[in-house]
Amino acid sequence: MACRSQEDRWTDRTASTTWRVCMIMPLPLFPSLLPKAVKRRVYALKKLQVQCANIEAKFYEEVHELERKYAGLYQPLFDKRRDVVTATVEPTDEDCEWHNDREEEEELAEELKKKAAVEEKEEDAAPEEDPKGIPEFWLTIFKSVDMLSDMLQEHDEPILKHLQDIQVKFSEPGEPMSFTLEFHFEPNGFFNNAVLSKVYKMKSEPDDDDPFSFEGPEIFACEGCQIDWHKGKDVTVKTIKKKQKHKGRGTVRTVSKQVPNDSFFNFFNPIKVSPDEEPDEDAEFTLATDFEIGHFFRERIVPRAVLYFTGEALEDDESFEEEELEEGIEEEQDGDDDDEGDFDPKKEEPQPAECKQQ
């Protein structure tokens, strides 16, 4: 066997050390340290990954078509829900059959209270008015869900009492991917619109500059609608009065000025960002919040409205958040345990022979 020189051994050792460094180096430094032949193969894998992302985009396009198809199957049920809420239809006894142990317990407790009451209602007392439909159905949901109640102002509530339904409409085949939220109102004294709408535009394709960031369809823009307010009823603006003093004559006059006002109905007037411009940090945050709310309406509020009205969906959401939080705490504690371990040089594994100092 030929004897290898000290220089050859150092070359091997350096290459081996470089490879081990590559294994622990953070991206994007890692690829630059790979041997040329390995780097070439990695590029081939990345090209395959781009093809996977394109297939995934097609998958989500078909999912969107399925959502549109099944939205048509759900809609007759949602229409019946609207009819019951608005007292257009009175459900039959069969429609109202629902077994609920909690309600039975509450009814039994109420009966016991009535029997134990000392005073009885006067016979000639006016009968209690029978409410029509389910009063303030959507307003109750708005006030119960944190994400929506944060947008809600006191002056919005009288208007939202007239909200009869919220519907989701998906874009038709062949059209750019989008969905529309429609808020249906009964005639009211605030605006003339029967429907307020908001369109969320989506894209489901990898970005040419960063194809590996693709994780499915994303909302990239939204458009609201013009609200035809009755005179003096626009809650998205408020009038302030300012006193102005004339510099020369010293006279004082009072001027009125309209300024923006916090309101849920600003939801229908989203900020506009040019596609050619990069939004600033505030605009980016506002858009991200808007997109999240639109998605929440589509995925949670509209399909499960009655459960948000009763509070059952809120309990589910809170349980899910608590579970996520507990998992996060456990992971953090596990990480702390790893960091807090004492270093014992005697227990340190011996270095390979080639790494020992010559």
Secondary structure, 3 states (H helix, E strand, C coil): CCCCCHHHHHHHHHHHHHHHHHHHCCCCHHHHCCCHHHHHHHHHHHHHHHHHHHHHHHHHHHHHHHHHHHHHHHHHHHHHHHHHHCCCCCCCCCCCCCCCHHHHHHHHHHHHHHHHCCCCCCCCCCCCCCCCCCCCHHHHHHHHCHHHHCCCCHHHHHHHCCEEEEEEEECCCCCCCEEEEEEEECCCCCECCCEEEEEEEEECCCCCCCHHHCCCCEEEEEECCCCCECCCCCCCEEEEEEEEECCCCCCEEEEEEEEECCCHHHHHCCCCCCCCCCCCHHHHHHHHHHHHHHHHHHHHHCCCHHHHHHCHHHHHHHHHHHHHHHHHHHHHHHHHHHHHCCCCHHHCCCCCHHHCCC
